[in-house]
Amino acid sequence: MERKHLRDEQRGAFFLLLIFLILVSAIIVVSFSLRTDKVAEKIEEDQVIRVLMILDDGKEGERHAVFSNMLVYYPVSRKAAVVNIPGNTGGIYQSLGRVDRIDDVYSEVGIDAYKREIEKLLDVNIPFYLVITQDNFIKLTDMLGGMRVFIPSPVDETGPDGENWLLPSGAVTLDGDKISTYLHYILEDEEEAEINERNQNVVTAFLTTLHDKSSQIFGKKAIFKKYNALLKTNLSDPDDVYKLLSIISAMDSESIIRQTVTGPIRIVDGQRLLFPLNNGDFIKEAVKQSTSLLITNSIALASRIYVLEIKNGTSVQGLARNTAILFQNASYSVLSAVNADTNDYEKTVIIDHIGNKEVAGVVGDFIHCTNIVEEEVASITEENNTAADVDFTIILGKDFDGRYVRNK
């Protein structure tokens, strides 16, 4: 009887264990079936992928952003734009409750508050962020066989702590330590714009390497784990990180549009703060403009960067120069910003030298100008070959208020 009772107890325990295993399996199956693909969901919502990319060289327990850039990528056209946010961008930041540098938000409050402030600055939603420490970026660079940048002239300087800054000139592939030197060296009397340009060079070099080495990085998920271990994102599932970066790696890395926040420098509480032009409206418009270029169906609009010549046809000092900054922020190339032949133009006019009404219309939309004249390129001489280099000439008239043409 005891043996029979024991067998019954064993049989009952077995069935309980079996029921438990069935319940656990059912929960796992349901969990996987209900799992949301965050990357696919965001792409379906907005079509455009936006990622805040930050390089952090803060010491243990501290945060400090070397650079912050927003990547805007449209998978359909495979076109991308990178928007640089200088660390000294000034403003009244709700996260801090004071006027200060924007990168102090990251240092003091953290990545989530920092992302929200950048979203306000650029007037966009940024679903994803990617943070990498300087040490991990050095490792990543070496794992990828280096990153390629262009250095106009060799660097041979000594840093404030006695470190040697040595870099060759030309289009060179830098290893991890050299890429760190490239990011951190500062020459005497160097402009902040030059430092920001180097930062963007590294971002575009990273994206280019991501594209060129995609088969190495994404060939096997087991290998990708080694790269993923160096990254910090707001995607908790490694499969989501894999999907996001593999989609981005398909971009046309040769035609990345580059933008940056620009504006006057003012001294506030002893700090040099950059205040965005026109209270930030210019960079918001520029980001919208470049995003439109990414998603346009027109091959003509997306195929290249158009060259502008801007002339001041008014007596307002610096109008051509300031307008040039607007168009440069919107990813146009400005060959020159000069005075027109006279300063009494009543109406702003855009002269189309290439006979492309569609692109001329986009240029006009940016400043609300509908006065567009199509003109053949003037004959070229050795003394004056401007017409050969310029796609559109913009002559600013009295109806231009510094941002838009105001039709009375």
C-alpha positions as CSV (number, residue, x, y, z in Angstrom):
1,M,0.0,0.0,0.0
2,E,2.8,2.4,0.9
3,R,4.5,1.8,-2.6
4,K,1.2,2.4,-4.3
5,H,0.7,5.6,-2.3
6,L,4.2,6.7,-3.2
7,R,3.6,6.0,-6.9
8,D,0.4,8.1,-6.7
9,E,2.2,11.0,-5.1
10,Q,5.0,10.8,-7.8
11,R,2.3,10.7,-10.5
12,G,0.6,13.7,-9.0
13,A,3.8,15.7,-8.7
14,F,4.7,14.8,-12.3
15,F,1.3,16.1,-13.6
16,L,1.7,19.3,-11.5
17,L,5.2,19.8,-13.0
18,L,3.8,19.2,-16.5
19,I,1.0,21.7,-15.9
20,F,3.6,24.3,-14.7
21,L,5.8,23.8,-17.7
22,I,2.8,24.2,-20.0
23,L,1.8,27.4,-18.3
24,V,5.3,28.8,-18.5
25,S,5.5,27.9,-22.2
26,A,2.2,29.5,-22.9
27,I,3.3,32.7,-21.1
28,I,6.5,32.8,-23.2
29,V,4.6,32.3,-26.4
30,V,2.1,35.0,-25.5
31,S,4.9,37.4,-24.5
32,F,6.6,36.9,-27.9
33,S,3.4,37.3,-29.8
34,L,2.6,40.5,-28.0
35,R,6.1,41.9,-28.2
36,T,6.1,45.3,-30.0
37,D,8.8,45.9,-32.7
38,K,9.6,49.5,-31.6
39,V,11.8,50.3,-34.6
40,A,9.2,49.1,-37.2
41,E,6.5,50.9,-35.2
42,K,8.3,54.2,-35.3
43,I,9.2,53.9,-39.0
44,E,5.5,53.2,-39.8
45,E,4.5,56.2,-37.8
46,D,6.9,58.8,-39.2
47,Q,8.7,57.2,-42.1
48,V,11.8,59.2,-41.1
49,I,14.2,57.8,-38.6
50,R,15.7,60.2,-36.1
51,V,18.5,59.3,-33.7
52,L,20.3,61.5,-31.2
53,M,24.0,60.5,-31.3
54,I,26.3,61.4,-28.3
55,L,30.0,60.8,-27.6
56,D,30.6,61.0,-23.9
57,D,34.1,61.4,-22.4
58,G,33.0,62.0,-18.8
59,K,34.9,60.3,-16.1
60,E,33.4,57.5,-14.0
61,G,30.2,58.6,-12.5
62,E,30.1,61.8,-14.6
63,R,28.6,62.8,-18.0
64,H,30.2,65.1,-20.5
65,A,29.1,65.3,-24.2
66,V,32.0,65.8,-26.6
67,F,29.5,66.2,-29.4
68,S,25.8,65.7,-30.0
69,N,24.3,65.2,-33.5
70,M,20.8,64.3,-34.6
71,L,20.7,61.8,-37.5
72,V,17.7,62.1,-39.9
73,Y,17.4,59.2,-42.2
74,Y,14.8,58.3,-44.8
75,P,15.1,54.6,-45.7
76,V,13.2,54.8,-48.9
77,S,15.6,57.3,-50.6
78,R,18.5,56.1,-48.5
79,K,19.4,59.8,-47.9
80,A,20.4,61.2,-44.6
81,A,21.2,64.5,-42.8
82,V,23.2,65.1,-39.7
83,V,22.4,68.2,-37.5
84,N,25.2,69.3,-35.1
85,I,24.1,70.8,-31.7
86,P,27.1,72.7,-30.3
87,G,27.5,72.1,-26.6
88,N,27.5,75.9,-25.9
89,T,24.1,76.4,-27.5
90,G,22.5,78.9,-25.0
91,G,18.9,79.1,-23.9
92,I,16.5,79.0,-21.0
93,Y,16.4,75.3,-20.2
94,Q,13.4,74.1,-18.2
95,S,15.4,71.1,-17.1
96,L,17.9,73.4,-15.4
97,G,15.7,76.3,-14.5
98,R,18.2,78.8,-15.8
99,V,20.0,80.2,-18.8
100,D,23.0,78.0,-19.6
101,R,24.8,75.7,-22.1
102,I,22.6,72.9,-23.5
103,D,25.2,70.3,-22.7
104,D,24.9,71.1,-19.0
105,V,21.5,69.6,-19.3
106,Y,23.1,66.3,-20.2
107,S,25.8,66.6,-17.6
108,E,23.5,67.5,-14.7
109,V,20.1,65.9,-15.5
110,G,20.8,63.1,-17.9
111,I,20.0,61.8,-21.4
112,D,16.2,61.9,-21.3
113,A,16.0,65.5,-20.3
114,Y,18.7,66.4,-22.8
115,K,16.8,64.7,-25.6
116,R,13.7,66.6,-24.7
117,E,15.5,70.0,-24.8
118,I,17.0,69.1,-28.2
119,E,13.6,68.1,-29.5
120,K,12.3,71.6,-28.4
121,L,15.3,73.3,-30.1
122,L,14.8,71.5,-33.4
123,D,11.0,71.2,-33.2
124,V,11.1,67.4,-34.0
125,N,10.4,64.1,-32.2
126,I,13.5,62.0,-31.7
127,P,12.5,58.5,-30.8
128,F,15.9,57.0,-30.4
129,Y,19.3,57.9,-28.8
130,L,22.7,56.3,-29.0
131,V,25.4,57.1,-26.5
132,I,28.9,55.8,-26.6
133,T,31.8,56.6,-24.2
134,Q,35.1,57.7,-25.5
135,D,36.8,54.5,-24.4
136,N,34.2,52.4,-26.2
137,F,34.4,54.6,-29.3
138,I,38.2,54.0,-29.4
139,K,37.6,50.2,-29.1
140,L,34.8,50.4,-31.8
141,T,37.1,52.3,-34.2
142,D,39.8,49.7,-33.8
143,M,37.3,46.8,-34.2
144,L,36.2,48.4,-37.5
145,G,39.7,48.9,-38.8
146,G,39.8,52.7,-38.3
147,M,37.7,55.6,-39.6
148,R,38.5,57.8,-42.6
149,V,38.6,61.6,-42.3
150,F,40.2,64.4,-44.3
151,I,42.8,66.5,-42.5
152,P,43.7,69.7,-44.5
153,S,47.1,70.2,-42.9
154,P,49.3,68.1,-40.6
155,V,49.0,68.6,-36.8
156,D,52.1,68.7,-34.6
157,E,51.2,70.4,-31.3
158,T,51.6,69.9,-27.6
159,G,48.5,69.9,-25.4
160,P,48.0,71.7,-22.1
161,D,48.9,68.6,-20.1
162,G,52.0,67.9,-22.2
163,E,50.4,65.4,-24.5
164,N,51.6,65.2,-28.1
165,W,49.0,65.9,-30.8
166,L,50.4,64.3,-34.0
167,L,48.2,63.8,-37.1
168,P,49.0,63.4,-40.8
169,S,47.3,65.4,-43.5
170,G,45.1,64.3,-46.4
171,A,42.4,61.6,-46.5
172,V,43.6,59.3,-43.8
173,T,42.3,56.3,-41.9
174,L,42.8,56.9,-38.1
175,D,42.8,54.2,-35.4
176,G,41.0,54.6,-32.1
177,D,43.7,56.6,-30.3
178,K,44.2,58.9,-33.4
179,I,40.5,59.5,-33.8
180,S,40.4,60.6,-30.1
181,T,43.3,63.0,-30.8
182,Y,41.4,64.3,-33.8
183,L,38.4,65.0,-31.7
184,H,40.2,66.7,-28.8
185,Y,43.1,68.7,-30.1
186,I,42.6,72.5,-30.1
187,L,44.9,74.9,-32.0
188,E,45.7,78.4,-30.9
189,D,43.1,80.9,-32.1
190,E,41.0,78.1,-33.5
191,E,37.4,79.0,-34.2
192,E,34.6,77.0,-32.5
193,A,33.1,76.3,-36.0
194,E,36.3,74.4,-36.9
195,I,35.9,72.2,-33.8
196,N,32.2,71.6,-34.6
197,E,33.2,70.7,-38.2
198,R,35.7,68.0,-36.9
199,N,33.0,66.6,-34.7
200,Q,30.7,66.2,-37.6
201,N,33.5,64.7,-39.7
202,V,33.7,61.9,-37.1
203,V,30.0,61.4,-37.1
204,T,29.9,61.1,-40.9
205,A,33.0,58.9,-40.8
206,F,31.2,56.6,-38.3
207,L,28.1,56.4,-40.5
208,T,30.3,55.7,-43.6
209,T,32.1,53.0,-41.8
210,L,28.8,51.5,-40.6
211,H,27.8,51.3,-44.3
212,D,31.1,50.0,-45.6
213,K,31.5,47.3,-42.9
214,S,27.8,46.4,-42.7
215,S,28.5,42.7,-43.7
216,Q,31.1,42.5,-41.0
217,I,28.9,44.1,-38.3
218,F,25.5,42.6,-39.2
219,G,26.5,39.3,-40.8
220,K,25.8,37.3,-37.7
221,K,23.9,38.4,-34.6
222,A,26.5,36.7,-32.4
223,I,29.2,39.0,-33.8
224,F,26.9,42.0,-33.6
225,K,26.6,41.4,-29.8
226,K,30.3,42.5,-29.5
227,Y,29.5,45.8,-31.1
228,N,26.3,46.3,-29.2
229,A,28.1,45.8,-25.9
230,L,29.9,49.1,-26.6
231,L,26.7,51.1,-27.2
232,K,24.0,52.5,-24.9
233,T,20.5,53.1,-26.4
234,N,17.0,53.5,-25.2
235,L,16.1,50.2,-27.0
236,S,16.2,47.4,-24.4
237,D,16.0,44.6,-26.8
238,P,19.3,43.8,-28.7
239,D,17.2,42.7,-31.7
240,D,15.7,46.2,-32.0
241,V,19.2,47.8,-31.9
242,Y,20.3,45.4,-34.6
243,K,17.4,46.3,-36.7
244,L,17.8,50.0,-36.3
245,L,21.5,50.1,-37.1
246,S,21.2,47.7,-39.9
247,I,18.5,49.8,-41.6
248,I,20.7,52.9,-41.1
249,S,23.8,51.2,-42.5
250,A,22.0,51.0,-45.9
251,M,22.2,54.8,-46.3
252,D,23.9,56.6,-49.2
253,S,26.9,57.7,-47.1
254,E,28.4,59.7,-49.9
255,S,25.7,62.4,-49.8
256,I,25.0,63.1,-46.2
257,I,23.6,66.6,-45.6
258,R,25.3,68.5,-42.8
259,Q,23.8,71.2,-40.7
260,T,24.6,73.0,-37.5
261,V,23.0,75.4,-35.1
262,T,24.4,78.8,-35.7
263,G,24.0,82.3,-34.1
264,P,25.7,85.1,-32.3
265,I,28.0,84.5,-29.3
266,R,27.1,86.3,-26.1
267,I,28.9,86.3,-22.8
268,V,26.5,85.2,-20.0
269,D,27.9,84.7,-16.4
270,G,31.4,84.4,-17.9
271,Q,30.4,81.8,-20.4
272,R,30.5,82.1,-24.2
273,L,27.0,81.0,-25.3
274,L,25.8,80.6,-28.8
275,F,22.2,81.8,-29.2
276,P,20.4,80.3,-32.2
277,L,19.5,82.8,-34.9
278,N,16.0,84.3,-34.7
279,N,15.2,82.6,-31.4
280,G,15.8,79.2,-33.0
281,D,13.3,79.6,-35.9
282,F,16.1,79.4,-38.5
283,I,17.4,76.0,-37.4
284,K,13.8,74.7,-37.1
285,E,13.1,75.8,-40.7
286,A,16.4,74.4,-41.9
287,V,15.7,71.0,-40.4
288,K,12.3,70.9,-42.0
289,Q,13.9,71.9,-45.3
290,S,16.5,69.2,-45.3
291,T,14.0,66.6,-44.2
292,S,11.8,67.6,-47.2
293,L,14.9,67.1,-49.4
294,L,15.4,63.6,-48.0
295,I,11.8,62.5,-48.7
296,T,11.2,64.2,-52.0
297,N,10.3,62.0,-54.9
298,S,12.3,64.3,-57.3
299,I,15.6,62.9,-58.3
300,A,16.6,66.4,-59.3
301,L,16.1,67.7,-55.7
302,A,17.8,64.9,-54.0
303,S,20.7,64.3,-56.4
304,R,23.1,67.0,-55.3
305,I,23.7,70.2,-53.3
306,Y,22.8,73.4,-55.2
307,V,25.0,76.4,-55.3
308,L,23.7,79.9,-54.6
309,E,24.9,83.4,-55.0
310,I,23.3,86.0,-52.7
311,K,23.3,89.7,-53.4
312,N,22.1,92.5,-51.1
313,G,20.0,94.9,-53.1
314,T,19.1,97.0,-50.1
315,S,20.9,99.4,-47.7
316,V,20.6,97.0,-44.8
317,Q,24.1,96.1,-43.6
318,G,25.0,92.4,-43.5
319,L,21.7,91.2,-45.1
320,A,23.4,89.0,-47.7
321,R,25.8,87.5,-45.2
322,N,23.0,86.6,-42.7
323,T,20.8,85.2,-45.5
324,A,23.8,83.1,-46.6
325,I,23.9,81.5,-43.2
326,L,20.2,80.7,-43.5
327,F,20.7,78.8,-46.8
328,Q,23.8,77.1,-45.6
329,N,21.9,75.8,-42.6
330,A,19.3,74.5,-45.1
331,S,22.1,72.5,-46.8
332,Y,22.7,74.8,-49.8
333,S,26.2,75.8,-50.8
334,V,26.7,79.6,-50.9
335,L,29.5,80.6,-53.3
336,S,29.3,84.3,-52.4
337,A,27.4,86.9,-50.4
338,V,28.0,90.4,-51.8
339,N,26.3,93.7,-52.5
340,A,24.2,93.9,-55.7
341,D,24.9,96.5,-58.4
342,T,22.5,98.9,-56.6
343,N,20.8,99.1,-53.2
344,D,17.3,100.1,-54.4
345,Y,15.7,96.8,-55.4
346,E,12.1,96.9,-54.4
347,K,11.4,93.2,-54.8
348,T,13.5,90.1,-54.1
349,V,14.2,88.1,-57.2
350,I,15.6,84.6,-57.8
351,I,17.4,84.1,-61.0
352,D,17.4,80.4,-62.2
353,H,20.6,79.8,-64.2
354,I,20.0,76.0,-64.8
355,G,16.4,76.0,-66.0
356,N,15.1,73.8,-63.2
357,K,11.7,75.3,-62.1
358,E,11.1,72.6,-59.5
359,V,14.3,73.3,-57.5
360,A,13.9,77.1,-58.1
361,G,10.5,76.7,-56.4
362,V,12.0,75.0,-53.4
363,V,14.6,77.7,-53.1
364,G,11.9,80.3,-53.3
365,D,9.6,78.5,-50.8
366,F,12.4,78.7,-48.2
367,I,12.2,82.6,-48.1
368,H,8.6,82.8,-49.4
369,C,9.8,84.3,-52.7
370,T,7.6,83.7,-55.9
371,N,9.5,86.2,-58.1
372,I,11.6,83.7,-60.1
373,V,13.2,84.5,-63.4
374,E,14.7,81.9,-65.7
375,E,17.8,83.0,-67.4
376,E,20.5,81.4,-69.5
377,V,24.0,81.3,-68.0
378,A,25.9,84.3,-69.1
379,S,28.9,83.9,-71.4
380,I,32.0,82.9,-69.5
381,T,35.3,84.8,-69.5
382,E,38.5,84.3,-67.6
383,E,37.7,87.4,-65.6
384,N,34.2,86.4,-64.6
385,N,33.2,82.7,-64.5
386,T,30.7,83.1,-61.6
387,A,27.7,82.1,-63.8
388,A,29.3,78.7,-64.5
389,D,29.6,78.0,-60.8
390,V,26.1,79.2,-59.6
391,D,22.8,77.5,-59.9
392,F,20.7,80.3,-58.6
393,T,21.3,84.0,-57.8
394,I,19.2,85.6,-55.1
395,I,19.0,89.4,-55.1
396,L,17.4,90.6,-51.9
397,G,15.0,93.5,-52.1
398,K,13.2,95.8,-49.7
399,D,10.4,93.3,-49.3
400,F,12.8,90.9,-47.6
401,D,12.7,91.3,-43.8
402,G,15.7,89.1,-43.0
403,R,13.8,85.9,-43.1
404,Y,10.9,86.0,-45.5
405,V,9.7,88.1,-48.4
406,R,6.7,90.0,-47.2
407,N,4.2,90.8,-50.0
408,K,2.5,94.1,-49.2
